């Protein structure tokens, strides 16, 4: 228990400017309790589905959520953090308003996705895995979206954009800046 | 309860009505790939035309038919006329099709890809002669892009659940024998005989067993499973039902990547339809067989494609593999006998039951039976999803089906098997695609990703790319994998940066052996393959990086120079996009790049509209 809190605190310190935002947002359409109510209590087989649903609804898994999920599933928050941090999907800080994901699959790679990613990183002045200070964009790289025939691919929020190029990526960002 | 025969009769009537309705049918390929190419705009455009002309038409979203390179793809069927498939249907093309073909008599042959069936029509060739869509037999993908994936009756009308119905009339052992006789081998890549796997699990004592469908499709560059599930979700579920019956399992799981939201949605929907139809639950179709299917979404860990890691993930733990034996077939999910089959393996089972093992096994080679789907991508003209009999050569796939290399460049290699596979050089293009031949070439069959590489692809960069992937995805349990891949990656980084040493190749090979032999699971055991095959077949390219400090394909940033040629007309665009202000020049005069300030990001190269920037 103690160790977890240290890990989480470490996270908080590192991202001190967004600490406040990592709190579970109040007034969310679906509260954590409402999500947990849908699952059987104490069954660890539902741990990952619960984490997924929490992230889907809140955008990330907050330290408070870890505690509550721990109490519900009977798995220590430390272990839950261990499980969740193993998987690339879970994030523990609030994402930006828009998330742009650049595909780094093989077909995208041979068609130049590395340059597209670097271009977006330069434009947003952040690295993959980070969020712009104004909270507008999060940038992620994804192993493969399976749209290889339309490589290179980028996904803005939930819209898939095929046949990308650096100039197209710049235009896409501009469109969402407004 | 309705019998399956009654349901099928109604479905057939519905399908006929759908096919022969008086209003035109517009089938739009709206799988994820179609949407990426703009299929949603195409749908909007058709709806607009509908309003504008007061046209009555049936717009249906279907899956991907496979020709992703000309998406958005639309099939239009007018009553009494052959159904025609059109490619690159953007909004302008929609307006033309509406006016000329839907309202008029001109089928717009220049936009058409082919007609369904074997006859040509108004100068439009039949699809059976199309390089990608005309491959025979088309059995696994037969419904993709043809049926509405959300319509249970469409699947039923086209022979759906016939295989399951047949299976129920036989004993589980007979079903297993049929699958064995068909010679079906695992389509996830390893090629283990499916029937044998089922037999081991069936022979285990106890009445709680599980069947898991592995839809993790983690190999970057592979999208066969996504396309199949999005276009024909019921075939996967039918495979699970037959498998569950054969094993004596009462519960099935589909473990699917969360990166495939549409596929997840389609599966969930199809499972509900099955439940409503009485094909899931207790005493299915009046038999003594109870079965239910649950979906588990992956959470972005490549290693979870490995069966023991996958089960750990379903159990709510870190997806780390464990030593085998015990194999999952004896002790798997929650310690119970479990079979894990790939999506395509399970989707082949209904076919085997429907047409029989003998007919199934007439395609393929002696040891690799049947057909297999491949995701053809990279530097090839026709990219998309294909289905070919095993034993087809790489040359046939790349040139006959794929139409050759993009911009008619030279082919350098074909990569199969994703990060676990290898690069097969152009000189070995006559290698037949079957489990044994690909392994002998140093690669693997893998799940079906096939990436074509041309002269502008740097093989050191490709090796580096795959290794950086496996290094990141290594779960960290086995030190040879965790540390070894890191050390190998560092060597490759050094070579790419022009700081390689002549001994580096031997170091890579030695480390590769350690990683291969010292890792528990397939990830570590195969991670060195891309490095080993590129070292084996592209030794010269490594040596050019190491001794000449030169990247022959002009890819590795540290070893290349960008230059502006006389084709430059001084439009100033490059100097505006350059992030390091390395480009100078007067407007309307030729610009120059200062190699000292240039960071080799390629922004100028990507933005130049006059091909005036070269890289060497």
Interface residues (C-beta under 8 A of the other chain):
Chain A: X44 X45 X46 X47 X48 X49 X51 X52 X73 X75 X82 X83 X86 X87 X88 X89 X90 X104 X105 X106 X107 X108 X109 X110 X111 X112 X115 X118 X119 X122 X142 X143 X144 X145 X146 X147 X148 X149 X150 X151 X153 X158 X159 X160 X161 X162 X163 X165 X166 X167
Chain B: X32 X33 X35 X36 X37 X68 X69 X71 X217 X218 X219 X220 X221 X222 X223 X226 X227 X257 X258 X259 X260 X261 X296 X297 X299 X300 X301 X302 X313 X314 X315 X316 X317 X318 X319 X320 X375 X376 X377 X378 X379 X383 X384 X385 X415 X418 X449 X451 X453 X457 X462 X465 X466 X469 X473 X475 X577 X579 X601 X602 X603 X606 X607
